[in-house]
Amino acid sequence: MTGKLTIIGLGPGAPELVTPAAASALAEATDIVGYGPYVDRVPFREGQRRHSSDNREELNRSRHALQMTSQGRKVAVVSSGDAGVFAMAAAIFEAVDLGDRAWRDLEIEVVPGVSAMFAVASAVGAPLGHDFCAISLSNNLKPWSVILDRLHAAAKADFVISLYNAASKARPDHLAQAFDVFRKYRTGDTPVIFASAVSHPDQKIDVVSLKDADPSRADMRTLVMIGSSMTSIISRPEKASWVYTPRFRKMDLA
Amino acid sequence: MTGKLTIIGLGPGAPELVTPAAASALAEATDIVGYGPYVDRVPFREGQRRHSSDNREELNRSRHALQMTSQGRKVAVVSSGDAGVFAMAAAIFEAVDLGDRAWRDLEIEVVPGVSAMFAVASAVGAPLGHDFCAISLSNNLKPWSVILDRLHAAAKADFVISLYNAASKARPDHLAQAFDVFRKYRTGDTPVIFASAVSHPDQKIDVVSLKDADPSRADMRTLVMIGSSMTSIISRPEKASWVYTPRFRKMDLA
């Protein structure tokens, strides 16, 4: 039996944001591998084995998935959002790169998904309508000085910025430091979005201004987005405001 | 009748990458609005009206969609990829912001999709596995000097970079100038990905090195991705190489 490894982005949470490609790949798998809460999102299927592991176990999990694939299993590794964004796809390929040469002959497919960042954007309007970047604030994997340099560069160059891993118990002050960086380059009324559990029933999204942005609002499940100098709010009577970053304004008003 | 406007990302092209949420929204619409080739991707439905327009018509198209929604129609505005990324969602909200105050009371929903950038990444491995940014090279909507500043900032801060609108007849030398910027900060063997029609039957993806990257390879449908200093190639005998940007290497080897 020839094995196959499929790395699947499950989307942000809502079943209607799981692509048919992801659903098919999950149905064909003999083994489902991933962080527990993501494995739990995969519909139960008779005879399929489930291998849940802890959040910090990406490389060990990757090796396990590759070993099972070598043995002829059809393995599905699942991530939330898009599997290529701060998620399992890079971990799998890194394990291949550092591991057994025979793993390079395996069939490996990545099925893209709806990323958390774009789900958050769609929930509030179109804040990522112009040049943007995504930065992880986790310094488990890179020095904090590199992260600070990137925050300065992104703020100065006026990108809309999505912050992943914005908060954790191990680094309670990182987000506060990030906001301090943005305040050097952006005005106090720049829109900041805190979004948790987007597309889940318990979705919670707050749009505040940079001057009022409270870092303690974020927890491990929160994505934080900071607008560019162009990002605008459309206020609506008795309804949630929309946030968007224009593409056309200058031309239109010219 | 109460109108509704839904802005829908159709994904990169393959039907199996259209989310169920997008398919439902398309099925409920009375009117499909968008750039011709994207409207053509929507399955035909008896009684549904189709309004195709040219690529440059985003703001007029937005106003037309908002007017129809005001009249009680169920309007679906379609984009390729994710509608929030250099696409129709920002155009619609900009039209709302600049237009009739009554438009702020309309029901507007954005359905996120699988973006071209993540589809390209999944097709070659996981090049967006670490901090990344997306920049449009089109100077229809912003001065070229701003774009150059952003390219410098992104290259210097070592982001993986996705270039949208990388080439057009009106600006044949922009991509060449962008490559010149990257060559100031990155080594010649940095991976560069040219991807056209990703997930379509005529998909074409080339992975080259920065020193060999030929700007004339890109046309209007090409997305160009430039690796960071960490982006690596996994070569495989007689098979296409994989490209990924590691998250863990430093920690793992420490």
Interface residues (C-beta under 8 A of the other chain):
Chain A: G9 G11 P12 A14 P15 E16 L17 V18 T19 P20 A21 S24 E58 L59 D82 A83 G84 V85 F86 A87 A89 A90 A91 I92 F93 E94 V96 D97 L98 R104 D105 I108 V110 V111 P112 G113 V114 S115 F118 A119 A121 S122 A123 G125 A126 P127 L128 G129 H130 D131 F132 C133 A134 I135 S136 N140 L141 K142 V146 D149 R150 A153 A154 K156 A157 D158 F159 S232 I234 S235 R236 P237 K239 W242 Y244 T245 P246 R247 F248 R249 K250 M251 D252
Chain B: G9 G11 P12 A14 P15 E16 L17 V18 T19 P20 A21 S24 E58 L59 D82 A83 G84 V85 F86 A87 A89 A90 A91 I92 F93 E94 V96 D97 L98 R104 D105 I108 V110 V111 P112 G113 V114 S115 F118 A119 A121 S122 A123 G125 A126 P127 L128 G129 H130 D131 F132 C133 A134 I135 S136 N140 L141 K142 V146 D149 R150 H152 A153 A154 K156 A157 D158 F159 S232 I234 S235 R236 P237 K239 W242 Y244 T245 P246 R247 F248 R249 K250 M251 D252
